[in-house]
Amino acid sequence: MYPKIVCNLDKLACNIKNTVALCHKNNVSVMGVTKAVCAWGDVVDVFIESGIDYIADSRIENLVREFNVEKVLLRLPQKSQIDLVVKHVDISLNSSIETIKLLNNEAIKQNKLHKVILMFDIGDLREGIYYKDDYITVISEIMGLSNIILEGIGTNLTCYGGVIPTKQTLEKLELIGKNIENHFNIDLKIKSFGNSSSIYLFNNFVDFEYFNNLRLGESILLGRETAYGSSIDNMHQDVFLLQAQIIEIYCKPSLPEGEIGMNAFGEKVEFVDQGEMKRAIVAIGKQDVDASELVCLNKNVSIVGSSSDHMIVELKDCEYEVGDVIEFGLNYSSLLSLTTSKYVYRGVKNGK
Ligand SMILES: *Cc1c(COP(=O)(O)O)cnc(C)c1O
């Protein structure tokens, strides 16, 4: 059935193994981030078989399955989901003491220990305690909670502010970590940084001694680092592709005819007259994916536009018939939205 997103499991395994080997060589454990594929079961299985150290996701709904590695909730827990968080995950990233106290109360109720990683904002301005603020009081409060384990500290970069991880930026967190360790005379087990914008650091400086955990999604799934947007050597960029079926092909003018108002999305679109063109309608739409985030794998096919459930493509010098399937490459945004759409089927393959 189509539309279908197809995952090449061999290529995925290769990307995971390469990443794990690179990180382990640098004494860094890897949290495999599955949110961009909604924790698709076949994909998660390959993560585990290929030696990932943790499975991490931002949605609690994606973490209910049991695995033989620890599960990490990336997004700060919502007050309304505290019971699910304690029930389904081993470690959660946190920044508010109020939330951590609620987790403690719930952990007592469920007779469990819950691990937290305290997040620090070192300039990207998404989540975390701002690094110049007082954190020692927060840590002492956490240490006083019976069922909470302070597993470590972490930071997130290149998410909101686009701040690229550098040695100088990460040193801010290193200073905080060492301060906490000295002040309380403890060892923090996890010193976590990440996401896929950090992978380039391995080739640029070796001073990783302090940090020992990296959270990676896109670099593994799509073989791309996200600080500069380049492909990573020895990694596959085509683990996932989209197959969608043609439901109409006609030669039509490129300019709409009649008085032009707004389209189905309330936008006034400007058209350029390119004469008559061979156009196909493909059965996928904005409800599944933003067409501008798809890459036509056949160079003779180009995307003209889309509405809720139809995508129009131009066909040049290529023989397609109604019923044929066209393939598209994906980026992070299209992978995320296609796996989120309940109208998109999923398939797997092996080999090249
Ligand atoms: C999504 C996320 C990651 C992984 O990001 P990628 O760019 O996919 O590598 C890491 N950490 C946190 C907190 C996240 O929310």
The ligand as an SDF file (V2000), in Angstrom:
LIG
                    3D

 15 15  0  0  0  0  0  0  0  0999 V2000
   15.9330   15.7440   19.6810 C   0  0  0  0  0  0  0  0  0  0  0  0
   16.9320   15.8200   20.7500 C   0  0  0  0  0  0  0  0  0  0  0  0
   18.2280   15.3050   20.5460 C   0  0  0  0  0  0  0  0  0  0  0  0
   18.6660   14.6800   19.2300 C   0  0  0  0  0  0  0  0  0  0  0  0
   18.6880   15.6160   18.1990 O   0  0  0  0  0  0  0  0  0  0  0  0
   19.2150   15.2480   16.7270 P   0  0  0  0  0  0  0  0  0  0  0  0
   19.4360   16.5520   16.0780 O   0  0  0  0  0  0  0  0  0  0  0  0
   18.1720   14.4220   16.0820 O   0  0  0  0  0  0  0  0  0  0  0  0
   20.5000   14.4890   16.9000 O   0  0  0  0  0  0  0  0  0  0  0  0
   19.1060   15.3610   21.6050 C   0  0  0  0  0  0  0  0  0  0  0  0
   18.7610   15.9220   22.7860 N   0  0  0  0  0  0  0  0  0  0  0  0
   17.5400   16.4320   23.0120 C   0  0  0  0  0  0  0  0  0  0  0  0
   17.2230   17.0350   24.3420 C   0  0  0  0  0  0  0  0  0  0  0  0
   16.5850   16.4060   22.0100 C   0  0  0  0  0  0  0  0  0  0  0  0
   15.3600   16.9120   22.2390 O   0  0  0  0  0  0  0  0  0  0  0  0
  1  2  1  0
  2  3  1  0
  2 14  2  0
  3  4  1  0
  3 10  2  0
  4  5  1  0
  5  6  1  0
  6  7  2  0
  6  8  1  0
  6  9  1  0
 10 11  1  0
 11 12  2  0
 12 13  1  0
 12 14  1  0
 14 15  1  0
M  END
$$$$
